[in-house]
Amino acid sequence: MNRRHRLLPILATVLLVASACSTSSPSGAPGTTNPTAGAPGTTAPEPTAVQTFAIPSFSPAALRWYCCLGTGEDPTQKPTEDKVAAGFATKHPGSSMKLEVVTYDDAVATLSTQIGPNPPDIAGPVGISGLASFKGQWLDLAPYLQDSNYDMSIYDPKTVEFFKQDGVQVGVPFDLYPSMLWYKKEFFSEIDLAEPPHEWGAKYTMPDGSQVDWNYDTLRQVAMLLTVDKNGKDATDPAFDPAHIVQFGFEPQRDDLRQTGAYFGAGSLVGDDGKTVVIPEPWKAAWKFMYDGIWKDHFIMTESQFNDAKIGGGDQAFFGGHVAMANNFLWTSYGVTGDEAVVKDWNLAAIPSYNGTATSPLNADTFSIIKNSKNPDAAFAGMVYLHQDSAEELLPIYGGIPAVTSDQDAFFQGLANAAGYPAGVDWKVAKDAIQFADFPNFEAYMPKYNETINILQKYRSRWTTTPGLNMDQEIEKLRAEIQAKWDAS
């Protein structure tokens, strides 16, 4: 549901340094026996207050590592992944790990055919959407985490909750991709407009000097001032020509309508009974905001403008240099870094609030174990190997923020010192964004998961290509169509 599979080359360079400095893995040597157990014929020592981390014993096995329900398919990533897979045999003699790469677009369909008769053992990196696509098919890690004394305190509790399904711990956090407001500084300075606030919850200074809440109403006003036609008129000018726009004020994240909605507030389409479709009120507001921004106020691109190579480029419109502000994830930095980047004068700001609450939708990845793996005990050892022993090698090629909280300062310090980024990027915005993550996550489970996504995509396309719609009626049509799909046998 996103383009997270693209490689983040500069983030990768940063993480080569940051992860090499990591000292946050649980103590002890994975695969060892419990150090409190005495040798035969001896008296075991008194147990200590803190038990040493140790993987429960397992029989050697040939493990299959399935990729890619998230990132991982890029050809430049595979040599590192192959090296990591081969290293499992060195870590655990008698066992092996084979990497199986399936493209992101085909990963769900392919795993669906394998998960019954011929299941792989480990899947990853896999995000919330990938986990939701196979709800009920993941091994409950809780007994393994408890038996091995796995230290879960190294993670933010919020990120641990992201990897639960109906209370079952199906993953351990590995890397995080928070979202922020990206903005092009030049467009603000050209009209002497104050830049968006970097501190979450801070006020914004309007052109008349007044201090106002940084919310979506304020963003709309600012975005219209930053939307310009070929004659230099902005969208607040009666002479503005919406047929010939050369610069847009704002671009929402439009990959998935759930995602678009989550920037206004966390929520889910699933009602309390687990089978009734409920559209969260903030999502309705977000969808109306996008629609009015396209067809009424003209500060957001239509679908044709978004796909125009000269304007939006059809990928992430901010990359093309014609957008002043955009909500998006950390993984999109691939489009604004390096010599080929069109936008080089960008910075990060806090996402606006809605009804007094700011929300930063979060992408996050893990490695999970297929419930009907033929080798679950060995697979747990493989999962730990990927999370801990291989983090120094895998985190750089995947490009996310380390989920281990003690590693994050080094990560952001590395970004601050890295070549390829504009001077003075405020990376604290991204770090603080994690505390505003959407919970429940917008990618979480819903019935008829992939079929529902197809319906959402149909309506997203309709709303971004068709003016004159009644959005209240449209949202009700969307709800009813999804409900019919969920009710169908």
HELIX and SHEET records of a PDB file:
HELIX    1   1 PRO A    9  ALA A   18  1                                  10    
HELIX    2   2 SER A   19  CYS A   21  5                                   3    
HELIX    3   3 LYS A   78  LYS A   91  1                                  14    
HELIX    4   4 TYR A  104  GLN A  114  1                                  11    
HELIX    5   5 ILE A  128  SER A  133  1                                   6    
HELIX    6   6 ALA A  142  ASP A  147  1                                   6    
HELIX    7   7 MET A  152  ILE A  154  5                                   3    
HELIX    8   8 PRO A  157  PHE A  162  1                                   6    
HELIX    9   9 LYS A  185  GLU A  190  1                                   6    
HELIX   10  10 TYR A  216  LEU A  225  1                                  10    
HELIX   11  11 LEU A  257  ALA A  262  1                                   6    
HELIX   12  12 GLU A  281  TRP A  295  1                                  15    
HELIX   13  13 GLU A  303  ASN A  307  1                                   5    
HELIX   14  14 ALA A  317  GLY A  320  5                                   4    
HELIX   15  15 LEU A  330  VAL A  336  5                                   7    
HELIX   16  16 PRO A  376  VAL A  384  1                                   9    
HELIX   17  17 TYR A  385  ASP A  389  3                                   5    
HELIX   18  18 ALA A  391  TYR A  398  1                                   8    
HELIX   19  19 THR A  405  ASP A  407  5                                   3    
HELIX   20  20 GLN A  408  ASN A  417  1                                  10    
HELIX   21  21 LYS A  428  ALA A  433  1                                   6    
HELIX   22  22 ILE A  434  PHE A  436  5                                   3    
HELIX   23  23 TYR A  449  THR A  465  1                                  17    
HELIX   24  24 MET A  471  ASP A  487  1                                  17    
SHEET    1   A 6 SER A  96  VAL A 101  0                                        
SHEET    2   A 6 ALA A  62  CYS A  67  1                                        
SHEET    3   A 6 ILE A 122  GLY A 127  1                                        
SHEET    4   A 6 ASN A 363  ILE A 369 -1                                        
SHEET    5   A 6 ASP A 175  TYR A 177 -1                                        
SHEET    6   A 6 ILE A 401  PRO A 402 -1                                        
SHEET    1   B 2 LYS A 164  GLN A 165  0                                        
SHEET    2   B 2 VAL A 168  GLN A 169 -1                                        
SHEET    1   C 5 VAL A 228  ASP A 229  0                                        
SHEET    2   C 5 ILE A 245  GLU A 251 -1                                        
SHEET    3   C 5 VAL A 323  PHE A 329  1                                        
SHEET    4   C 5 SER A 179  LYS A 184 -1                                        
SHEET    5   C 5 TRP A 346  ALA A 349 -1                                        
SHEET    1   D 2 LYS A 203  THR A 205  0                                        
SHEET    2   D 2 GLN A 211  ASP A 213 -1                                        
SHEET    1   E 2 SER A 353  TYR A 354  0                                        
SHEET    2   E 2 THR A 357  ALA A 358 -1                                        
END                                                                             
